Amino acid sequence: MELLERQTQLEELTRHVREAGTNAGEIAFVGGEAGAGKSVLVEQFTRQAGRGVRVLWGHCDALQTSRVLGPVTEVLAALSAASGTAGAPSLSREQLFSRLLERLSPPNPLSIVVLEDLHWADEATLDFVRFLGRRIQRTRCLLIVTYRDDELTPAHPLRTVLGELTGEHAARLRVDALSLAAVEQLARGTGRDARRVHEISGGNPFFVREVLSAPLDTVPETVRDAVLARLMQCSVAAREVTELVSLVPGKTELSLARALLGDVGAAADEAVTRGLLRYHDEALAFRHELGRLAVESTIQRARAQGLHQDILRVLVERGADLSQLVHHASHAQDVKALLEYAPRAAQHAAHAGAHREAVAHLATALRHADSLSAPERARLLESHATECDTTNQVSACLESANQALTLWRELGDTAGQARVLLLLGRQCWKSGETTLADGPVAEAIALLETLSPGRDLAAAYSARSQLAMLGKRVAEALEFGQRALDLAVASGDHAVQAHALNNIGTTLLCSGGQGGIEKLEQSLAVSLEHNLQRHAGRAYANLVASLVPQRSRLAERYLSEGTAYCEAHNVEELLPFIRAWAARLALNQGHWEKAARAAARELERADALAWERLPGLVALALVRARRGDPGVEAILDEAARFALPTRELLRVGPVAAARAEVAWYLGDLKRVAEEAAAGLEAAVGHRDPWIQGELAYWRRRADPALQVDPELVAEPYALMIEGDWEGAAAAWQQLGMPYERALALADGPEEALRESLTILESLGAGPLTAIVRQRLRMAGARGIPRGPRASTRANPAGLTSREVQVLALLVRGHTNSELANRLHLSTKTVEHHISSILEKLEVHSRTEAVAAAFGLGIVKAGAAGEASGAGGR
């Protein structure tokens, strides 16, 4: 069938491959609904690739649980076959990724790598896309990723990857439904009413093709009807082959079909001729997954179950992929096979970093675990809980961990009980039930102390140290951290050693003690030496979070190193936390637009936990509050809903301080006092001079008679509280925090007030600028600068009114041509406006511009709707 209305996408892909061949690698994400023709488009494009261009394919299949690194290993196999080198079955995931990067980089020839149906991808495959995407500029590769965009829920993992991989080397292409004109062209000479075909199919190319190919005396109303009409025209043998292939997602090896059906040559040829199947090297596959599902749905359950059992038998003999074995065992309802292969598949997935798939395999096994012994069930439940912990599925972890705990108690297994109790304590903290977290950990320690001291006890001590560290219970954190460290060193457990050093270092650094940075750097060194990637990521994360308030330059260094390390080693779970602190660092340094963009980008992540969102929420709220933008209360209310019930200073303190600051701008001293007091209440018995200092400063603002112990607060706050505005301003300048310097100068005489005003106007501050101007007037000052016009203050990025209208429509997802129609402009003018917007917002793509618009408050909720009619006035 002729390829219509795809010329724009073909030209775009051609431009990207040309760029990949001459300058730097590129990524193209090709989205569309099922049957839109994504694969047909890419196949047509690759057929046009010039001589010497390698085309490498990898496919995701609609298995019950996705194959771990399935498409990645296909690409490597194709590369190895092309170069005549051996594959790499024994490589670790990291080695596999590095090997592929090397083979796709100069001086190797230009490559087009196509990864199909990434909406079905496993976690490790998505990690590979991240890995290659972040390094695509070094390669001679065009990476094409196809996916069904209508199946991406807000929490779909691929959506996060799409959000991360943006910029000048990444593009998104959409394959839309066909217009009526295109269907009319295709329907010529078929005897079909093109308008009726378009109405039935909605312009879906696959459905259009099926309808046009159906017998003239039938009018298929669904894809299923159209496919089955083809099937009914086949011989019995061809139908048997087609039905068998429908039970195997992806490709069915011809050798498998022969093993089950005998000689299938003629029957397979007939199914291919009828347009149901196609040959794929030495395998058969449906032309589209929609066709496979249509045929599969016609097979009676008992017959399908028997066929799956036969398929399973042959695949077991051939040592097939474990995910395939689990898929067919499940459909065959072979409980014995499921309990054998699902835990093994989970172990394989976890080893490759596909923890979501590990959870799915273990859940499959648990649904059939009644026949297992109590110890086997307990181990299975504990494994499931552990993987749920890794993937932050807190509720599921709690359920499995509690069941495992019951079994371990019945069995009298002390170590098993302790392991699960530590898991339970960690889930309590993750969910914000921090007061409940200490109990399970203390019980685990009590149990393990009845056994010979070793690694398990060291891990339990370190877990208690971590909870105390997070709760700012300094003495407890240091005591149990040291106990854990001593045991870890004695038992040679480098992971617990790194963990304990991290707890001790973070506690010392945040409480004002000596040697904190050194301990954290030791933790990092141990982690790097022994390739403990998550512990290294945690060391970087805590270095950044602890140093941001007090040593911004060093924090910036570790932020850069930590982000690069976590991206290089796919330590994805810590990146949102590190990036959220990047937003706070940018805020402290006076880079408010950068802070707002960074915070907004991380807050868009549907998979982020509440505690990961907190630094970003506070940073975004403060940017908006200090600029005088609306929407601050809603952001802080969200932060407070999670932070306040925990009663932890680490969580409550920053939120309470931000709420007190906002209340002060509004002149509500009663609320300032209440908010600051709530934060200080969480500080009783705890120690963090930076958080306590900020809270004490705002509390003192509301009540000048309040006595504050300067030993409990960081020096700049102590100076401000004591009224030493000049010393405080110098201290803030040393720390590189201009807004805080302006706040200190605002308490000085006229010269200091003028300097404060200059700083605040350069930052784009709103409420404090007004306060300082009022103080200057009250002091009798003359020649007070008027400041920027209201329109400029409302639009900090310097966008024109027309550019704001364009940006509002971008937020709604309009194309350039739609923008031009709505605003009565030429497409070229719209393109100029968009280029100007990207430059002023300092972003590289429309997606980043939308995030910046919301982050900076340029486009508020509802504003996009108002903008849609702007061009008509």
N, C-alpha and C positions, 0 to 999 in steps of 0.2 A: 504494500500500500504506500502511496506517495506521502512523503513527509511534508506537511503543510504548516504554515504559520510558526515555523521554528527557525527562520533565517536569522533573526536577531540573536537568539541564543547560540547558534552555530558561529556567527561572527564574533560574539563575545568570547566563546571558548577558543576560537582561532587566535584572537588577540592575546589571550592569556598564555597559550602554548608558545606563541612567538616571544612573549616577554620572558617566559621560563627558559627558552633556548638562548636568548641573547643577554639577559641581565640577571634576573634572580627568579627563583621558584615562585609558583603561585598556587592558590587554592580556589576551587570553584565549588560551592555548595549548590546542588541542583535539587530543588524541591518541587513537589506537586502531589496531587492526590494519587491514589492507586489507579493505575491504568492511564495516567496522563501522558505516558510516553517518554518518561525520563530515560529509561534504558535504551529505547529506540533512538532517541536524540544522541546519546553518548556513543552508541554503536556507529551511527552515521558519521559523527565527528571523528572517531578513531579510524574509520575507514579512509578518511581524507588525510590522515597524518602522513607526513613526508617519509621518504626512505631514511632509514637509520634511526627512526624514533621507536623506542621500545614501548609497547602497550601492555600493561600488566593489570590483571583483573583479580579482585577479591570480592567474595559474595557473603552476605549474611543470610542465614536461612531461618524460616519460621518454625524452629524447633520449640519444644516445650520450654527448654532452657537453652539459651544461645551457646554455640560452640565457642570455647575460649580461644581468642586470637585466630578464629577461623579464617577470615579474609586476609589477615596479616601473613599467616603461614602460606596461603595460596600465592600471595605476591612474591614471597621469598622463594617458593618452589619454582615459580615462573622465571624469576631472575636467575636462579641456579641452573635451570634447564637451558636458558638462553646463553649463559656463559660457559656451560659445560662443567660447572663446579658442583661439588656435593652440597646437599642441603645442610641444615643445622638443627637436627632434632634435639640435641643436648644443650643448646644455648639457654641461658637464663633469659628472662624477659628483657632485662636491661641490655644484655649482649645482643639479643635479637633486634631490638630497636636500633642500637648503634650500628649493627651490621647493615641494616636496611638503609639507614641514613648515609652510610659510607658509599653504598652501591648506587645511591640516587644522586650523589654529589659529583662535581667535577673531579677528575677528568672523564668520568663515565658519560656515555651518550645521553641525550635528552630522553626523558621517560614521561609517559602519561600513566599515572596510577589511578585506577578506578576502583573505588570501594562502594559496592552497591548495597542499598537497603539498610543504611546505618540506623534506622529506627529500630532494627532488631539486634543491634550490636551489643556484645558483652562489654563489661566495664573495662577490661584490659584493651580491647580494640579501640574504645573511645580514648583511652590513655595514649595509645599509639597515635591517634589522630592529633591529640594535643601535642605530643612529643614532636611529630613531624611538622605540624603546623607552626609551632614556635620557632622552628629552624628552617622553614621553607625557603627563606631568602638565600641560604647557603647552597641550595640544591639546584640541579638542572631537572626539575620535576614539576609537572602540573598535576596536582592531586585533585581528583574529581570525586566528590562525595554525593551520592544520591540518597534521598530520604523522602518519606511521605510526610509532608508538612502538616497535613490534617490530623495526623496521629500523635503529634507532639503535645502532650498535656503540659501544663505549667511546670510540673515536677519532672518531666522526662529528662533523663541524663544528657541526651543529645542537645537539648536546648541550652544547657550550661556551656557545652563545648562551642556551640554556635556563637554564644555571647562572648566567649573568651577570644575566639579567633576572628578578630576584625582588623581592619586597617587596609592600607593600600595594596597589600599582597593577597587579600582575601575578598571574594565576591560571592554574592548570592544570586542565583538565577532561578526564576520560577517558570515551570512548564504549565501553562494554563490550558483550560478546555478549548476545544475548537469552536470557532464561530459558525454561525449558520452558513455563511458563504463558503467556508472550507468544507462543511458537510455536503453542501450542494455540489461542490466540485468532485468530491469523492463518490457521490451517489449517481453521477451521470452514467447512464447506460446500464444501471442495475435494476431499473424498474421500481425503485423504492421512492417514496415521498420523502424528500430530504428534510422538509420541515418536521414531519412526524418522527423521523430518525433522530433529529436534533432534540426534539422535545423529550423523547424516551430516554436518550442517552445523556442528556445534559452536555453534549459535546465531548464526553469522555472518549478519547481516541480508541482505547481498547474495546469499549462497548460499541462504538460506531462500527468498528471493523467486524465485530461478531454479528451485529444486526445485518450489515450489508452482505455478510457471507451466509446468512441463514436461508433456508429454502423460501421461495417467494410466497408460498401459501401459509407461512407462519410470520407472526409479528412478535418477536421476543420482547417481553416487558422488563426483563432483568438480565444481568450478565449471566446468571445461572441458566436461565432459559436458553439463551443464545448458545452457550457452551454445550449444553446437553443436546441441543438440536444437532450439533456437529457429531457428538458422541453416538447418537442413535443412527447415524449414517454409516458407522464403522462396522466391520465384521466382528464376530465374537472374539476372535484372537486379538484384534486391534484394541477392542474394548478392555480385554484382560490386561494387556500391556499398559494401557492408559490408566486403568484403575490402580495397578500396582505402583506406577510412577506417582500417582496422586497421594499415595501414603508416605512418600519419602520427600520431605521438604528439601528444596534445592535441586540437586542432580541425583539421578539414579544410574549407577554404573551399569553398563550393558552386561557385564559379567554377573552382577547380582540378578538382573532380570533373567538371564539364561539359567542361572542356578535354580531359580524358582519356577520358571515357565518353559524351559527348554529352548529350542531355537526360536528366537523372536524376530529374526531379521525382517521377514516380509510384513509381519504385523506392525513392527516399529515403523517401517517405511510408510505403511498405510496411515498410521496415526500422524506422522509428520506431514504427509501429503494432504490430509484432511485439515491441517492447520491447528491441530491440538497440541502436538509436541514438536520439539526441534532437537536436532543432534547437537551435543556440546562435547566435542572431542569424542572420547569413548564412553559417553553417557547420554542419557535422555533427560529432558527437562520440559516443563510446560513453558509456553510462550510468556505466560504471566501467572503470578501467584493467584490471581482471581480465578483463572481457569482451573488451577489445581484444586482450590477450595471447592469450586462448583462440582467437580467430579467426585472428590472425596466425600462430599455430603450425600451422594447417592448410594454409597456402599452400605449395605446392612451391617448393623453393629457387630453381630456375631461373626460375619465373614471378615470384616475389617480386623477384628480382634485376632482371628486365626492368621490372617496375612501378616499382621504386625509380629506375631510370634515367629512365623517363618523368616521374616526379614531379620528379626533379632538373632535367630540361630545362625544365619549366614554371617551377619556382621560380627558376632562374637568370634566365630571361627577366623575371621579376617583381622581381628584386632582393631576394629573401627574406633572412631572417636567416642569417648565415654558419654558425651552429651547425646550422641545419636543412640547409643544403647539405652540410656535412660528414657529417651523419647519413646522408643518402640516398646520397651518394657512397660512403660506406663500405659500406652494404648493397648497393649496385649494383656494388661492387668496381671502381669507376672510379678507377684509380690516378692518372691525369692530373688529374682533378677534385680528388681528395684533396690532391695536392701543390700545387694552386693555392689551394684554399680553407682547408685546415687551418692553414697558417702565417698567413694573413690573419686567420682566426678567433682564433688565439692572440694576435696583435698587438692585436686589438680587445679581447680579454678582459683582457690585461695592462694596457692603457690604462685600463680601467674598474676595475682593482683586483681582478679575478677571476683571480688568479694560478694557483690550482689548475686552473681550466679551461684556462688557457694551457698548463700542463704537459700536460694530457690531449690537447689538439689537436696539440701538437708531437710527443707520443709516437705519435699516430695517423700523422702524416706520416713519422716516422722508421721505422715498420714497413714503409713502402713506398718508402724512399729509395734503393734500390739503383740506380735508373735515373738518379739525379742525378749531376752532375759533382762532383769532389772539393771544389771551393770551396763549392758549394751544400750538400753534406753537412756540411762543417765549420761553415758558418754555422748550419745547422739544429741540429746537435749543441750548438753554443755557446749558441744561444738556449734550447734545452731545459735545459742546465746552469744558465744564468742564472736561469730561472724556478724550477728546483728549488732553487736557492740561496735565492731569495726565500721559498719555501714550506717551507724547512728540510727538504727531502727529500735528506738528505746522501748516502746510498748512490747514489741515481739520479744526483745531480749529479756525483759522482766518476766514475761510469761514462761518462756523456756527455762530461764535460770531458776525460777521458783519451783518448777516441776523437778528440775535436776536436783535442787537442794533437798527436796522431800525424799527423793530416791537415795541420794548419798547418805542422808541421815538414817534412813531405814537400813541401809547396808553398813552403817558404822564407819564410812570412809571419811576420815578426818581431813585428809588433803583435798579430797573432792569437795567437801563442804566449804573449805576455806577458799578454794579457787572461785567457786560460784558466789560466795559472799562478797568477794572483792568485785566481781562483775556487778552485783546488785548495788553495791555502794557507788560504783561509777555511774550507773544509770540514774540513781537518785540525784547525783550532782548535775548530770547533763540535763535532767528535766526540771531543774530549779528547786528540787526538794532537798536543799543542801543540809538542812538540819537532820534529815533522815539518813544522810550518807555515812555519818560517823559510826552508827551502830553496827551495820554489817562488817565494816572494816575492823572495828574493835573486836568483834566476835571471831573473825578470821584469825586475827593475831592471837587471841586467847587459845584457839584450837591448835594453831601451829606451834605455839610455845610448849605444848605437851609433847611435841615430837623433837627429834634431833634438829638443831638449827641448821639451816641451809638456804638454798635459793628461794624456796617458796616463802619462808619467813622474811627474807630480805625484801622480796617484792611486796609483802604485806606492810612491812615497816615503811617502805618508800611510798606506798599508797596512802598511808596515814599522814606521812610528811607532806604529800602533795595536797591533801585536803586541808591540812593546817596552813600550808602556804597560801592556798587560795582564800582561806578564811582570815588571813593576816594574823594567825596565832603564832607569833614568832618563835617563842621558846619551844613549843611543841613541834613545830616544823623542823627546827634545827636539831632537836633531840632525836626524833625518829629518822630524820634524814641521815644523821651520823650513824645511828644503829644500822640502817640499811646499807650505808656505804661500807662499814666495817665488814658486815657479813658478805656483801657482794665481792669485795676484794678477796676475802678469804676463800670464797667458793669459785672465784674466777668468772663471775657473771657480769660481763661487760654491759649488758643492757640495763640491769638494775643499777650498776655503778653510774652510768650516764644519767639515769633517771634521778637518782638520789642527789648527785652533784647539781643537777638542774634545780631541784627543789631548794637545796641549801643556798645556791647562788641567787636565785630569784628572791628568796626570803631576805637575804642580807641586803641585796640591792634596793629592794622596795622599802625596807625598814630603816635604811640609813646606816646599816652596819658596814664594816670593812670587809673587803675581799669578795664581794658579790660578783663583780665582773670576772674576776679570776676563776671562781668556781664554775660559772656558766661557760667560760671559755674552755675549762678543763672538760666539762660535760660534752661540749662540741667536739673537742679533740678526740675523746674516747669514741664518740659516735662515728666520726669520720674515719678514724683508724680501723674500726671494726665493721664499717659499712652498715651501721645501724641508722638507716635512713630516716625513719620516723623520729627517732630520738634526736638526730641532727636537726631535723625540721623544728622539733619542739625547742631545742636550744636556741635556734635563731629566733623563733617566735617570742620566747620569753626575754631574750636580749632586747629585741625591738620594743616590746610592750613595757619593759622596765626602764629602758633608757629614754623613751620618748619625752617624758616630762623633764628630765634633768640633764641629758647630754645628747642634744639633737644631732650633732654631727656624727657621733659614734653610732647613734640609732640609725641614721641614714645609711651608714656603711653596712651595718648588719641587715638592714631592710633590703638593700640591693643584693648582698650576698645570699641572704636567706631566700628571697624570691627566686633568684637564679638557681639556687640549689634545689628548691622544692619543685620548680618546673623541670629541671634537668632529670630529677629522679622520680617524678610523678608522685610527690608527697602531697596529693591534692587536698587532703583533709585539713591541712594547716594553712594553705594559701589564703582562704577567705579571712582567717584571723589576722594573718600578717598584713594583708592588703587593707583590712579595716583600720589597723593601726597606722598604715601609711596615710590614710585620710586624716587621722588625728595629728600626725606629724606635720602634714602639709598645713593644717589649720594653725598649729602652733607657730609655724614659720611664716605665716601670713599669706600663704598661697591658697586663697579661699576657693577660687574656681577649681583648682586642682583637687582640693579636699572634697568639695561637693561632688565632683565627677567620680572620684574614687569611691566615696561612700555610696553614692547612688548605684554605681555599677555592682558593688557587692551586695547591696540590699535587694537587687533584682533577682538574686539567686534563690530559686525556690527550695534548694536543698540545704540552705544554711540553717544551723541551729540557732536558737534564740541567743545563747551566750556569744556566738560568733557575730551576731548582728549588733550587739550592744555598742562597741566602739564606733561603728559606722553610724548608728542612729544618733549617738551623742554628737559626733563630729558634724553631721549634716544639720542637726538642730541648732548647733551653735553658729554655724555659718549663716544660716537663715536668720537667727535671732540677732546676731551682730550686724547684719546688713539691714535688718528691719523688714524682712520678707514674711509673708503669711505662712501658715501651715506648721509653725513650730510646735504648738501645743499637741497636735495630733501625733507628731513624731515622738515627743517626749512621753506622751501617754502610753504609746506602744512600748517604749523602753521601760517605763515604770511598771507596766503590767507584768513583765518578767522579772525585773530586778528587785522590786520591793519585797515580794514574798520570800526571797532567798535570805534576806537579812544579812547578806555578805557585804562587807565594806567594798570589796573589789567591784561588785555590781551595783550596789545601792549608791555608793559615794559619788561616782561621776554623774549619775542621773540626777541625784539630789542637788549637786552643785550646779548643773546646767539649769535645772528648774528654778533654783534660787536666783541665778543670774538673770534669767528671763523675767522673773518677778521684779527684780530691781529696776530693769529697764522700764517697767510699767509703773514704777513708783509705789508698789505694794509691799511695804516693809514688813507688814505682818506675815505675809506669805513667804517673804525672803527668810524670815526667822524660822518659820515652820519647816520649810524645805531643808534648810541647812541643819536644823536641829535633828530632823529625821535621819540625815546622813551621818551626823556625829553620833547619834545613838547606836548606829551600826558599828562605829569605830571604838566603842567601849571595850577595853581589854585587847585591842588590836593595834597594829602599828603600820602606818604608811604615811610618812610626813607630807607627801605631795597631795594625796587625796584629802587627808585631814587638814592640811594647810589651806586648800581651796575652800573647803567647807567652813573652816574657822573664819576665814576672811569675810565670806558672805554673812555669816552669823554676826560678826562684829559690825558689819555695815548696818545691819538692822538694829543692833544694840551696842552703841559705842561704849557702854559701861562694862560690857562683858570682859572678864579676865581670861586671857589665853596663855597657856604655858608655851613660851617660844621654843622650848626643847622638843615639843611634840610636832612642830610644823617645819616645813622646808624654809630655808633662809629667805627667799624672796617674799613669801607670804608673811613671815615673821616681821620683816622690815615694813611691809605695808600696814600690818596690824599695829605696829608701834608708831606709825605716822611718819616713818622715814621714807618719804616719797622719792627723794633723790637716790638714796641707797638702793631702794627697790627697783627704780628705773634702770640703774646701772646693772643690777643683778639680772634683770630680764633681758637687757641688751646683750649681756655676756652669754645668755642662754639662746639668743637668736629668736626671741618671742616678741614681735613688735606690738601686737595688740595689748599684751599684758604690760609692756613698757608704757604704752599710751595710757592705760588705765592707772598706772602709778603716777605718771606725770599729771594726770587730771586732778590730783590732790595738791598740786604745787601752785606757785604764784603765776602771774600773767605770762612770763616767758616760757615756763613749763607748759602752761595750758596751750600756748600757741604751737609749741612743738608737738604736743599731744594731738592737736587738731590737724596738723600737717600729716602726721602718721595715719590718723584715722581716715582722712580723705583719700590718702593713697591706697588704703585697704578697701575703700568703699563701704566703710562702716556707717550705720544709720543712727540708732538710738544714742550711743555714747557720743557721737559727733554732736548731736543736738544738745546733750547735757553739757559738753565742754563749751559750746558756743554760748549757752545760757550763763555758765560760770564766768566766761569772759565779759559778757555784757554786765553781769552783776559787779564785776571788778572794775567797771568803767573803761574797759579797753575800747579802743577805736580802730577802725580799719579792719574789722573782723572779716576774713574771706567768706564770701557767700556760699561757696561750695558748688557742686554740680547741679544742673537743672534736674527737676523732678523726673523728667523722662529718662535722663541718663541714670539716675539712682535706681529707677524701676527696671533698668535694663543694663546690668553691670557688664555684660560682654560687649557693649557698644553696638548692638544690632540696631538697624533702622526699624521703623514701624513695619515696613513691608517685609523685612527679613523675619520679624517676629511672626507675621502672618504665614509666611512660607514655612517656618519652623513648626508652627502649630499644626499645619496640614501634614508635614512630615511625620509628626507624632501619630497622626491617624493612619499612616501607612500609604498615603497617596503617591502615585508615580509622578514623574516629571510632567507627562502629558496631562494628567488629571489636575496637577497644580496649575498648569498654564490655562486650562479651560476655566477653572474656578476663579482664578485671579485676573482673567482676561489679559494674559501676558503671552509672549512668544516662549516656546520651549527653550530657546537659547538664553533669553532673559532669566528664566527660572534657573537654568544651569549656573548662570553667573551669580545669582542670589545664593544658591546652595554652596558654591565654592567660597563665597564671602563668609557665609555662616560657619563653614568648617574651619576656615582660617581664624576667625574671631574667637571661636570656641576652643581652638587648638586641638581639634580632633581630626580623624582620618576617614570617617565613614558616617553614613546617615544614622546607623545604629548608635554610634557613640554620640552623635549630635542629639539624638532623642534622650539618651541617658543624661547628658549634660543639661538639657533643657529642664528636665524635672529636678535634677540635683541642684541647679542654681536658682530654681524658682522662676525661671524666665517664662515657662509655660506651666500654669497651675492646673489642677484638676478641673475639667470643664472648659478650660480656655480653648482647647482644640476645637470643641464643638462650636464656640462662638466665632472662631476664625474662619470656619468654612463658608460663612456668608460674607466675609470681609470684602471680597472683590466686587460685590454688587453695589456697594455704596459710592 
